[in-house]
Each structure stands twice: as C-alpha cells, then as structure tokens.
C-alpha cells in the first residue's frame, strides 16, 4: 500500500472536514459522496495504491478482445474554495487490508488537521419505494451527535454498522477525530440495486451541515 500525494494542498485549507465513502447497500453512501464530488469543483490531490490487496478474478471483453480490468481506485479530492475534502473508494477492503486503508486515510487526515469526518451508508428497513427517506445518524462524540440532530438527523440509539463506512468512526475516535455516519433508509428487498432517492437524502443533510449549495437536478431525474 502506498499513499501518492499529487498536490500539496495544506496551504489552501484550514481545519477541514472530510467526507469519506465506500460502496455498500444500494450504493447509497458512496453515491451521495460521489454526487457532491462531481457537482462541486473537486480536484484530486492524492490517492492510495491498494494493488497488493487485490487480485484479478476475471477479464473484461470489448469487441472480442480480452484485457485485465482496472484496479479499484481510492482517491482524495479537495472541493476548491472550501475547507472540504472528499475520499472516495471504489471497493470495500476486507480484513487487514481494510484496517491498513483506514489508517492511511486517518494518517492523512491528521496531517491535514481534519476536525470532522462524515461517512454515509444505507439503512435497510421494511418500506415501500414511495415512502419518504429518513436519515439516521451515529457519531463518536456527543457534541457531533447533537450537531447532526439539529440538522434533521434522527440519532440511532443502538445497533451495529458494518463495513468501512461505519468502522471508520471507531478508528477515528482512537485518534480524537470527531466522526459521524449518516444512513438513509431504503427498502430492504432491493439492497442490490442503486437507490438515488436514499442518496439524495444524505446529500441534502450534508449540504445543510456544510453550508453547501448542491444542484440536485440530475438526482431529481433519477430519484
């Protein structure tokens, strides 16, 4: 594993906030992070090479020609003109690889003096596709828990959050970095399908928390 710094942005930010997302149910969390990144002036400034933790299990065929697929990317972005950073990963990494990846993310967060981290995920429940999306949240600090509650997030009293989007909160807590995971409700019987409606709920909350203006036209079309 190797962290590649493309551009030193330390002089351009002050006490930044980091949004981090990995794939999960309905691509809800990473879909929200990806939408914000694409609709803001985000510029890549670093990436993490995780090649040693992946192996090819298939080939991609195009026009009858077989080739190896690209390895999943793990990239850091800076939203230009803001103190907001984004880390977007294309794959969950199990076991020790995931621990190493999270530590690398947190190492860079500490170096850049990140104050708060927000991750995002889905919360699958029995519901109909037409039901309103609700955003639940957990935090590793009482102050951040109360802060997200003031922005329309219902605090989840108890439970378990699997995957790196949840696990990062525990690891961030060991480094005294405040972190919260926002979870949008979605129907439990369609967790394998992308759910832009749930992603939109998270984008709305993050826009409120970060005082961002995000054009939701594209998301409204598919939600």
N, C-alpha and C positions, 0 to 999 in steps of 0.2 A: 504494500500500500504506500502511495506517495501523494503528498499534497503539492500541487503545482500552482504557484502564485503567478498569475499573468500580469496583474497590475496592482501596485501598492495604493490602496485607497484610504489608508489610515488618516491622511491629512484632510480627506473630504468628508469625514463623518465624526460625530461626537455622541458618545453613549447610545449606540444604535440599538434597534430592535431587529431580531432575526425571525423570519418566517421559514419554517422547515417542513418539508413534505415528502413522504414516501408513498408508494402505491398501497392501496388497501381496498376494502369492500366498496364496490361501486365507483372506484376511483374518485371518491368524494373529496377527501382531503387534498391529495396531490392535484386534483382537478381545480380546486379553489386556488391553491398556491400558484399553479401554472397560469391560470387566468389572470391573476393580479400581475404576475411577472410579464406576461405578454402584452397587457394593456397599460403598462406603465413603461417609462423609459428605463428599462433594466439592461444593464451591461454586465456580461460575465467577467469576473475578475480572478476566479480561482476554480480549480477542480480537483477531485480526488480520484486517483487511479486505483481501482479495486480489482484489476485484472487477475491477480493471484487468487482471488476468492471465487472466480467464475470459471466454468469450463463449457465449451460448446457441446451441445447435445443434438444439434440439427444443422442443416444448411438451408439457405434461402435460395429459391429458384426464381429467376427472372428471364423470360424469353428462352427457356430451356437451358440456361446457364446457372450452375450451382456455385454459390460462394458462401463464405462464413459470415454470419450476421455480426453487426457491430455489438460491442460490449455495452452494458448499461452505463449511462453517464451519471455523474454525481457532481453537480455544478453549483457554484456560488455566484450570485448576482448582486449588483448594487442598483437600487432604484434612484436614478440620477436626480439630484436636487433635494434628496431626502436623507434621513438617517435610518433608512430601512434596508435591510439585507434579506436576500432570499437564498435558501439552499433547497435545491430540487433534485431528487434522486429518482432514477427510473426503475429501481428494484429494491425490494426488501432483501436484506442480507442476514441470513440466519447465523446463530451460534457466535463463535469468536469473531468472525468477520464483521458481524453487526456491532459488537462491542467496540472493535477497533475503529469502525466507521464513526460511531457516535463520539468516541473520544477525540477523533480527529476534528470533527465538527466543533466540539466544545473547546478544543485547544485553540482553534482559530477564533472562536467566539471570545475567549478570554483575551487573546492577543489584541482583538479589536475593541475590547471593553464593552461587549454586548451586555445590556442591562436586562433585557427580557426576551424570551423565546416563545413564539406561538407555533404549535403544530396543529394539525387538523385531521379529522377522521370521520368515518360514518358510525352511526349508532342504529343498528338494525332492530326494528321492532315490528309487531303486527300492525300494519296500517295500510290504507288504500292509496294508490298512486295519486289520487286527487286531494288527499289530506294535506294540510299545511305542514311545512317543515318547521321543526323546533330545533334550536341549537342548545345543546347541553355543554357543560364545561367542567374541567377539573384543573387544579393548579397545585404547585408545590409550595406555595406561600399563601398565608391567609390574606395578605394585602392584595395580591393579584386575584385571588378568588373573589374578593369583594368588588374589585375593579371590574372584572368581566360581568359580574352580576348586575352592575349598574348600567351595562350596555345591552341588556335584554337577554343575557345568557342564563339559563337555569342551571344551577350548580348540581352536579351529580353527587349524591351523598355517599354512595358506596358502590363497589363493583370492581371489575378488572378491565384494563385496557391493554390489549395485546398488540404486538408489532412495535416497530421503532418509533412511530408517532406518539405512542404512549410511554414507552420505556425511556425515551429521552428525558422526560420530566424527572424521573428518579435520578438519572445520572447528572443532570443539570443541578439538582438540589445538592449533590455532594460537593459541588463547586460554588455554592452560594449564588447561583444564577436563577432568577425567577423564571418560571416556565408554566405555560398553560396549554392544554389540548382542548380544542373546540370540536364538538362532534354533532353532526347534523343527522336528524332522523331520516330513515329511508325504509321502504318495505323489506322485510327480511327474506322474502321469497325471490327477490331479484338482485341479490348482492353481487352476482357475477356480471351484471350489466352496468355501464356508466350511468350515473344519476346526476345530471347537471342541475336539477332542481335543488337537490341537497347541497351541492357545491355552491350554488348561488346564495343559500342561506348563510354559509360560512363567509363568503365574500362580503356580504352585507355587514356582518358583525365585525370583520377585520377592518373594513372601511371606516366604520364608526370608531373602533378602538384606536386606529392610527390616523384618523382625520384625513383619509384619502378619498379623492374623487375617482371612482372607477366606472367607466362606461359599461353598463350591463346589457346593452342592446343585443350583442351576439349571444349572450347567455339566455336572454329572454326568448329568443327564437327557438332554442332547443329545449328549454326547461318545460 
